[in-house]
Amino acid sequence: MTQALRTLTNYAVACSLALLSLSHAHADQHTPTVPLAAISDFVSVYERVRTEHVQGYTDEQLLQLALKGLLLKLDPYSEYLDEAATQALEEATSGSYVGIGIEIEPAGHHILVITPLDHSPAAKAGIKAGDLISHINNRHVKGLDSTEVSQLISGPKGSSLNIRLLRNGKEYSYTIQRQRIQLNSVRSELKSGNIGYIRISQFQENTPADLIKQMQELRNRGAKAWLLDLRNNPGGLIDSGVAVADAFLTKGIIVTTKGRQEYNNFIYEANALDPSEQLPTLAMINRGSASAAEIVAAALQDNGRAKLIGEQSFGKGSVQSLIALDEKRSIKLTTAHYYTPKGKNLNNQGISPNIKLNMASDSEAGTDNTLATALARLQRQL
């Protein structure tokens, strides 16, 4: 038996004995014990893989694979992040990285495209929310987690990759060039009828400040209503989502999070400051609206601040915490579920809009029928 395996075995047994002793000392608390038989099975399988698998792995590689497998099977969003993946995640939340610009999650034997980011190489190539990726550069994605897929997609700026995917039962193939993705998460313009159109593509650290700045600029130009576009917004930082919702609310619950540990339980409430000045507001969502975008949409809907127009949102009602293992590596772990102001968890359900539209009618040529319908409805309110 290798030294690493002896260490693993000795550590596992030590942990088991310690927890077993603790359970006897506090039997009335029903403290669970570590299942020694299961640990024995793990060590036996580990040794078989180490000595008999045709490819041959080092102990370090096998333990890394064990960590990845443990997190992969928990839920679609928990994952182990090595140094490169941790750095990529930090870059994405700060606003810049090299890639093709898609938000993804594992889905059985495929990888689901939650949404392509605005103006990204993926969006320009024609990749759509709901597409199921089957191959990347001729490698099947079955069994890969989001990090491994992201690493396949990553590469030098200007290099190309091929993606094969399924859409409505048909197979498509795209060759896409990697580019620097500059994530300016908020953009706005004053539409006809003095409607302030605000597009939020995802929630980054600077999103709330950018939103408030652009709202003030639109008000100075005469905006009399807000049209908030959350379509194909995959989410991002929950605190940023809460702050965006708060920009439209003066009171009420924005979102509640509930986890197993007390420190994961929060109730986020709106404060009285009102950058929106309570102007009439309509928010657009679609099946690419997920996570923090759904927090914002549900907060506005449940508090009666705005109606939603579009189609059913994606349905991601869980919170992931980034937990550092050391200075370079981390894990992304689902630590809580979030609940709308009315107490609904949206996981695998999504938000039903007040005004449902068949968004398939939006033209491939770029005619945004949903936007036109939303603008017309807001104009009638003024």
Secondary structure, DSSP 4 states (H G I P E B T S, - for coil): --HHHHHHHHHHHHHHHHHHHHHHHTGGGTPPPP-HHHHHHHHHHHHHHHHH-SS---HHHHHHHHHHHHHHTT-SS-EEE-HHHHHHHHHHHHTEEEE--EEEEEETTEEEEEEEPTT-HHHHHT--TT-EEEEETTEE-TT--HHHHHHHH---TT-EEEEEEEETTEEEEEEEE-EEEE---EEEEEETTTEEEEEE-SB-TTHHHHHHHHHHHHHHTT--EEEEE-TT---B-HHHHHHHHHTT-SSSEEEEEEESSGGG-EEEE--S--TTTT--EEEEE-TT--THHHHHHHHHHHTTS-EEEES------EEEEEEESSSS-EEEEEEEEEE-TTS---TTT-PPPSEE--GGGS-TTS--HHHHHHHHHHHHH-
